[in-house]
Amino acid sequence: MKAAIGISRAPCVLLACVVAWASHPVAASAQAVDYGTLEQIFGEPITMSATGKPQRASDVPADMVIITHDDIRRSGATDIPTILQFVTGIDVRRYSFGDTEVGIRGYDTVFNPRLLVLVDGRQVYLDDYGYVAWNDIPVQLDEIRQIEVVKGPASALFGFNAASGVINIVTYDPLLDHVNTATVRGGTQGYGAGDSVATVQAGTTAGVRVSVGGWTATGFEDRAGTAEAVSPRYASFNISAHWQVAAAILLRFEGGMTDSHTERALPTEIISATQDQLNFWRAGATAASPAGTLDADIYRNQGLLNFGGTRGPIDNKVLVGRLNDLFKLGAANAVRVGVEYRTNSAANQAAFGGKESYQDWALDGMWDWLISSAYELTNAVRVDRLRWHDAGDLSSTPGRTFAARDSAQITQPSFNSGLVIKVGDADTVRLTAGRGLQLPSLINLGLQIDVRGLHLAGSPSVVPAVVWNAEIALDHALTSIGATLTTGIFFQRDTDLIEPAGNTPPAIIDNLMVSQAENIGSSNEIGVEAGLRGKTAGGLRWNASYRYASISQNITAAAAADPGPSADYARGTPLHELVAGVGTTQGKWEMDVQGRWQSSYVDYRFVSPGVHAPFKVGNYVTFNARVGYQVTDYLTVAATAEQFNLSRILETSGNYVNRQCIASATLKY
């Protein structure tokens, strides 16, 4: 009875909190949000990512799924892509033991350039090729509070390059959350791993969290059924510090580095040994003032990315500075305005003939209007202005003058709009629309290399791919069985699709055989998602969900004749996907099983420069299971079996994915 009363009062309590927030003097405080307390009050995850103010997951003006820390632990996963594999609408493809690609609602490909991945709002998306190196994210699973998955374009709400969606990894606050753990793991494929997270706090004034981790393995089987040529490994260090200088001022600092060695599929579908060394630093401040809550943030990412061969590493540097102000207009309107500057450069004499770079200025604004307890409308807009520069040797550039390349610029808007409607206590309707941008990467703009007689070239005439999306969704509470039904239908249109050099059909330019980055046409996607998630009084957790997505495309005749891996989205996206899971906690025992089935799709294999052969990946089902036992209040041991139903499968045209069995022990102190 008590739980039922809490649930029924939650919307009223949240409204009261929002009204109190809106009527409170702005300059009172700039303190961190206590996620844990709010989650206990409302009985569901809380987020600030979309609008900058605390919101229940069900109130977010976007299609957002929040994976909690408990979900992460119970999955038994050792990396983030394995967790995402069991989220409906997410496409996860493993090309080798340490190389995974993640896409939202299809359009997945090697070096997927359409997905923005953030850690506490800092991008870990790499700007040289335009992709995410999932094994290079310097975060341990034990320090993650939640993973927020946003489906559909969200550039205006979340920023740069959120074309198909966003994965935002939210870590625990070192000022509010005391996280001290040490974990060791071991298993098949020669897998051995260890990580530790430690938090030190000085009362309520300052907190520092430090994490370290690493693993080694022998890897999966390659295409010939033998061991991978490279034994993958990974090591990372991360530090996060918050200092509450005064009630109105909060300072933040972060830094970290990773070093990894693995086999990775390149955009041409060549499997190559790669070594990445990444580091970053970040500083920020939040201050409450009469003008609103001001937030300043600056960070620098650097990656030394070596993709094998003798060309040497690409030195990619990204510096991002952002300032925004969140303020109130009356009791029901929250407004956010911001400005962002980024400079992005990549240097490599063999790849670029020197150094390529661009500068991007962006202005954005958001208006969140709490019309009533039943209606909330959010509108956001962003405008990017990008200017490209070339400081390299252009002697080998076919058909391009220095003036044409160095004056390339792009000005493009993006927007997001969402209306959340509460229909009684049981139903929430969400209407959303958006326009997102996939900006060209530095490789798309300035690559200049020769491979076996074929010249691979970027092109400054490439324009951003634009993603339009419209969606209607319904969340319905089935209180009689303790479950929630989620349904939705979406339509997406992509224009100016970008195909990178090496995948486009070769053409003769200035007496050279050239494959250059091009815009190749448009596509349409229509999809349906439906899911049920619930929990019984006896502690049984269960979920089942389904996605259907169909893509049609209208691309250039040359691209259609030899579409390659980054153009054949119609056949390259599985039509059907089914995810289901069940779990229970009985005393000191936890037991969970998750399964995923997806229909077949077409991937590609490298034949020769600019030529690829289609490779059908058959439909497959994979099951993961975990059993955990809490030995004491401080020690938990667990056994995990990934893909326990099959000894090996092909998820892509790359290496096999083998069954993995892993044992772990986690100590909390």
N, C-alpha and C positions, 0 to 999 in steps of 0.2 A: 504493500500500500504506500509506504514511504517513497519507494522508487517511482511509482506511478505519479505521485503528487509532484516530485521533483521534475519529471519529464514534462508534465503539463504546464508547470510554472516557468519552465526555462525560457520560452519566447518573451514572456512578460519581464522576467529578470534581465534578459539581454537588452530589451528595449529601455528598461530603466537605467542600465549601465551606459548605454549610448547617450541617453538624454543627459545623464549626469556628466558624462565626458564632454558633451556639447555645451553645457551651461557652466562648466568649471572654468575659472580663470586660466588662460593659456599658459601664462608664465609660471604656473605652480610647480611643474616638475617635468623632467625629461628622463624618466626612469624606464628601465627595461620592463617588458611585459612578462608577467608571471604566467606562462602558458599552463603550467601544471594546475594552478588554482582555478583558472578559468575552465579548463577541461573537466575538473571535478564538478564545477557548478552546472555546466551545460550538458555534460554527459557525451560530448563529442569533441573531436580535435578542433583547435583554434588556429587561425592563420592571420598574419598581417601582410602577406606578400602582395595581394592584389591591389588593395586600396590604401595601405599604410596604417589602417586602424584595425583593432582586433575584431575578427568576425568568426562566427561558427562556419564550419565547412559547408553546411547546407545553405548559408546565406551568401556565399561568394558569387559574384556576377560573372562566373566563367565555369566551364566544365572542369572541375577540380576533384581529384581523388587524393586523399591523404593517407599515406602508409605510416602507421605509428611505430614507435620503438618496439612495442610488444609484437607487432606484426613482423618486424625485422628479425627479432630474436627467434620467434617461433618458426620462421622460414628455414632456419639453419643455414642460410646462404653465407657465402664467404665474400661475395662482391655485390655491388649494386645492380648490375644487369640481371643477375639471377633473381633478385627480388622483383624487379620490374617485369620479368617474364610471365608472372602470374597476375598481371593487371590487364584487364580487357582493353583492347584498343592499342596496346603497346606491342610492337614487333621487335623481337630480340633475335639476333643472328650471331652465332659464334663461328668465326673463321679459323681460330686456333685457341689454344689454352688461355692466352692472355689478350686476345683480340676479339672484341664484341662490338657490334653495331646495334643501335637502338633507334627506332622510328616510332612516330605516333600516327596512327591511322594510315599505315602503309607508307609508300614513297621511301622505304628503307633502301639503303644502298651502301656500298663501301664508302667510308669517310662521309657519313650522312651530314650534309651541310645545313639542314633545315631546323635543327633542334637546338634550342638554347638550354644549356645546363649551368646551373648556378650553385654555389655553396654560400649560404647566408647572403645571397644577393650578388656575390662576386662571380663573374663568368669563368668557367673552366673550359669553355668552348675555345678551341685553338684557331687562330685567325689566318694561319699561313695557307693550309689546304682547306680550312673550314670543316672541322670535325671535332669529335670528342674522344680523347684517349681515356677510356673508362678506367684502365688500370693505372692511370697517373693522377687520380684524384687523391690529394693528401688528407684523407679523412678515414678514421677507423669506424667500423659499424657501431661500436659501443658508444661513440660520442654523438651519434645522430639521434635527434629527437624525433624527426619525422621527415618523410620525403613527399613533396607535393608535386603531383602530376597534373599539368594543365593541358587539356586537349584542344587543339585548334589554335589559329594564329593569335598571339597575345603581345605583339610588339609594343603597342601603346601602353599597356599595363606593366609589362616586365622589361621592355627595352630591346636592345640591339639583337637582331636576328632571330627573334622568337617567331619563326615563320609557320611551323607546323605545331608548335607547342613548347612547353617549358617543363624541365625537371629541376625543382628547387630543393636542394638538400639543406635542411635546417638543423644546425647543431645545438647542443645544450648551451645555455648561457653560463659562462664561468662565474658570473656574479651571483646567480640565483641557484644554480644546479650543482650539486656536489657529486661529480662522477669520478670514481676511482676504480679501475678494473685492470686486470691482466688476463690475457687469453692465450692459450697455446692450442694448436691444431696439428693434426697429422693424418695422412691418408694415402689413397692410391695415387698413381701417376707421380710418385715420388714427392708428394706434396707435404711441405712442412712450413708452418707459419707461427708467428707470434706477434702480439701487439699489446700495448699498454696505454692507458689514459689516466692522467693524474690531475687533480684540481686542488689549488691552494687558494683560500679566501681570507681576506682581512676584514672580518665582520661583514657589514653590508656596504663597505666602501670600495673594495677592489677584489678582483678575482682573476686567476690565471689558470688556464687549462693547457696541458702539454700532452701530445700523443706521439707515439712512435710505432712503427709496424713494418713488417716485411714478410716475404714468402719466397720459396723456391719450389720448382717442380721439374719433372722431366717432360711434361706436356702430353698432348693427345697424339693419336696416330695421324700421319699425314695422308695425302691422297693415295700413296702407294701402300698404305697399311703399315709403314714403319714409323719409328719415333720421329717427332718433330726435329728439324735440324738444329734448332736453338732451344736450349733449356731455359724456360722463362724464369725471370726473377723480378722482384720489386722491393723497394725500400722507401719509407717516407718519414718525414718529421713535420709536425705542425704545432703552432702555438697561438693561443687566442687570449687576449687580456682585455678586461673592461674595468674602467675606473670611474666611479661616481664622484666626481670632483665636488659637486654641490647638487642640491635637489633639482636644479635647472640645467645641469651640464653633465653629460655622460661622454667619456672618451673611450675609443676602441683602438686596438692594434692587433694585427694578425701577421703571421709569416709562416712560410713552410717551403719544403722542397721534396721532390721525388726523383728516383732513379729507377728506370725499368729497362728490361731487355726481353724482347719477345719476337715472335713471327707475326707479321701484320699483313693483311691484304691491302694493297694500294688501290687507288681508283681504277687502274687499268686491270685489276683482278690478279696481278702478280703477287705471289706470296713472298715477302722479303723479310730478312732479319732487320730489326729496327732497335734503336737504342734512344731513349728519351731522357733528358735531364731537364726538369722543370723547377722553377723557384718563383716565389711571389712574396710581396709585402703589401700591407694594406693599413691605412689609418683613417679614422673617421671620428666625428663628433656629432652629438645630438644636443640641441639647446632649446629650451622653452623660452619664448620671448613674447612680447605683446603682439608681434606680427604673426605668431603661430609657432609650430614646432619646426625648427630649422635642422636640416641634416646635411652634413658635408661628408663626402666619401672620396678617397683617392686610393687607387691600387695600381700595381705594376706586375704584370705576368711576363716571365721570360722562359722560352723553351729552346733548348738545343736539340734539334730533331734530326736524327740520322737514319735515313731510310735504306741503308745498305749501299753497296757499290763504293765507288771512289770519289763521289762528288762532295763528300764532307757534310757536316751538319748544316741545317738551315737555322739561323739565329733569328728567332721570332720574338719581338718585344711589343707589348701592348701596355699603354699607359692610359688609364681612364680616370677622369675626375668628374664628380657629380655634386650638384647642390640643389636641394629641393626644399620647399616650404609647404607644410600641411596646416591648414587653418580652417576655421569654421565661419560660416555665414548663417547666423541664427542657430536655432537648436537642431535643425534637421539637415544641414548642408555641410559637407566636408569637401574642401577643395585642395588639390595638390598641384603646384606648379614647379617645374624643374628645368635645369639646363645641364647638358652633359657634353663633355669633350673627350674624344679618344684619338690617339695617334697609334698607328699600327704599322710595323715595319718588319721586313724579312730580308736578311742578307745572305747571299750565297753566290759566289762568282760563277760557279758552274750552272746553277739553276736560273739565275736572274741576270747574269752579267754584271752583278753588283748588288744594288739594294733597291727594293721596291717599298713604297709606303703610301699610306693615305691618312688624311685627317678628316674626322667626322664631327660636326657640331649637330646637336639635337636639342630641340625644345619640346617639352611635353606638358600636358595638363590633364587633370582628372577631376571630375565633379561627381560626388556621391550624394544622392538625394534620398533621404529617408522620408518618403511621401507619407507613410503611415505605418502602423505595425504590420500591415499586410503587403505593402508595396515598397520596393527599394530599387532605384534606377541609378546606374553608374555609366558615365560616358567618359572616354579617355581619347586623347589624340596626341600624336607625336610626329614631328617632321625632322627627317635626317637630311643633312647636306654634306656630301662626301666629295673630297677633292683628292685626286690621285697624283703621285709624284714618282718619277723614275730617276735614279741616280746611277744607272748602269751603263754598260757598253751596248749600244743598240746596233752594232754592225751586223749581227746575225738576224735581226728582226725583219721578217718579210712584210713588205707592204705597209710599214708603219714609220712615220717620221717622229723625231723627238717631240716636235710641237704637238702632234696629234696625241701622243701618249701622255705627255706631261700636263696637258690641259683637260684631261678627262674628269668630269664631275657628274655627280648624281644628286638630285633633290627629289625626295619622295616622302609622302605622308603615310601614316598608318593610323588606324583607329580601332577601338573596342567599345561595344555597347552591350549592357546587360540589364535586363529587368527581371527581378526575383519577386514572385507573387506567392504569398502564403494563402492557401485555400483551406481554411479551417485548421485544425490541429494536425491533420494527417497528410496533407498534400502541399508540395512546393513545386511551382511551375517556374522554369527558367528559360527565358528567351534571350539569345545572344547572337551577336553579329560582329564580324571583325575583318580587318584588312591588315595582313602582316607582310613583312619583307624578308626575303633571303638576299642579302647583299652579296655581291661577288667577292670571292676570297682573293688574296694576293696572288695565288696561283692562277685563278681565272683571269686576272688582270695582267700579270706580268711574267708568267713562266716563259723561259727561253732555253730549251735544251734539245740536243740531238740524240736520238735513240735508234741505233741500227738503221741509219739512213732516213729516219723520219724526224722532222722538226716539230716539237711540241711547243705551242705558243699560246700565251694568254692574249687577251684582246681588250683594249680599253673601251671598245664599243659595246661590251657586254653590259646589259642593264639588269637591275634587280628582278628576280622572280617575285611575283605578287601573288599572295594567297588570300582569297576571299572565302569567308565561311559564314554560314547561317545555321542556327541550331535551335531546336525546341526540346526540352527535357522535362520529365515529371518524376519526382520522388514521392512515393506513397508509403506511409507507415502501416504495416500489417501487425497491429498490436496484438491480435489474437494469437499469433505465432512468434512474436518477438522479432520481427524481420522488417526490412525495408526493401521495397521494389523500386528499382531505378530504370527508367526507359528514356530513350532519346533517339531522334533522327537528325541527321546533319547533311548539309550540301556544301561542297567545297569546289571552288574553281581556282585553278592555277594558271597564270599567264606568264609568258616569257621564261619558260623553263630553261635552266642552265645546264648544258652538258660540257664537262671540262675537257681540256686538251688531252689527247691520248685515247679518248673514247669517241670523238667525232670522226666521221669518215675523212680520210686524207684528201687533200686537193692540191693542185699545182699553183703555187704563189711565188712569183719572182724566181721561177725555175727551181724551186724547192718543193719537195713533198711535205706538206704541212697539215698537221691536225691541230686546230686551234679551238679555244673555248668559244661557244656560241649559244645564243638563245634559239631554241629549237621549236617553240610552239606552246600549246596550252593543253590542259586536261580538266576533266570534271570528275568529281567523286560524289557518290551518294552512299550513305551508310546508316545502319541501325545498330544500336546497342541496347541490351537489356540485361539486368542482373538482379539477383536476390542475395541478401546477406542477413544472417540472423544468429541468434544465440538462445539456447533453451535455458530453462530454470536450472537444469542439472549441469550447466556449464559446457554444453556441446556447441561448438562454433561451426558454422557451415556457410558456404557461399557457392553460387553458380551463376555464370554470366556468359553471354554470347554476343559476338559482333559479326555483322555482315558489311562488307565494304566493296563496292564495285567502281572501277576507274575506267573511263574512256578518255582517249587523247587524240589530239589533232596536231601532229608534229610535222616538221619539214620532210620532204620526200627523201632527202639524203639521210636524215636521222632514222627514218622509218625503214630504209633499206638495210641498215646495219645499226640497230638501235643501241646495242651495248648496255652495260649494267646501269647507267644513270639516265636512260631515256625510256626504257620499256616498263613504265610504271603500271600499265594496264595488266600485263601478265606477271609483273614482279611483285604484286601485292596479293596475298592469300585472300580469297573471297570470304572464307569462314574461319572463325576462331571460337573456341569453347574453353572456358576456364572453370575449374571447380575445386573445392577444397573442403576438408572437414578436420576438426581438431577438438581436443578436450584437455582439461586440467583436472586431475584427480589427486588431491593431496599434494605430494611433492613431485608428481609425474606430470609431464606435458607431452602430448602426442599429436602430431599434425601431419597431414598428407595433402599435397597439392598436385593437380594435374592440368595439363594443357594439351589440347588438340588443335591443329591448324591444317587447312587444306593445302594442296600443292601450289607452287608458284615457280616462276622461271628466274633463275640467276644466270650468270655468264662466267665463262672461263676465258682466260687470255690465250690467244692463238699467235698473234704477231702484233707489232705496234699498230694500233688503230683498228684491229680486227679481233672480234670476240665471238665465241661460239655459245649458243644458248645451252643451259644445263637445267634440266627439270629437277627440282627438289620435291620429292613426293610428300604427300600428307603424312604427318607423324604425330604421335602422342608421347608425352614425357611426363613422368611422375617423380616428385621429390618427397621425401619423408624425413621427419626428425623426431627423435625421442629424447627428452631431457629429464634429468633427475636432479632435484635440489638436495644435495648432500647435507648442507648446513645453510644457515642464513647467508653465508658468504661464498659458498662454493657450489657451482652447478656443473655437471658433466652432461655431455650430449653426444649422440651418434646421428649422423646425417647420411642419407643415401640420395644422391642426385642422379636422375634418369635411371632409377633402379629397375625399370621394366625392360630396358634394352641395353645390351653391352656397348653398342655404338650406333650412332645415326649421323646423317649428313643434314645439317641445318642450312648449309650454303654450298657453294661450289668449292669451298676451301677444305680444310682438314676435317677429319671425323671429330665428333664429340663423343667421348667415352664415358661410361658409367663411372661415378666417383663415390667413394665411401670415405667419410671423414669422421674422426673422433675429436672432441674438444673438451677443454676444461676452462671455466671462467671463474676467477677469484675477484670478489668485490671487497674492498678494504676502505 
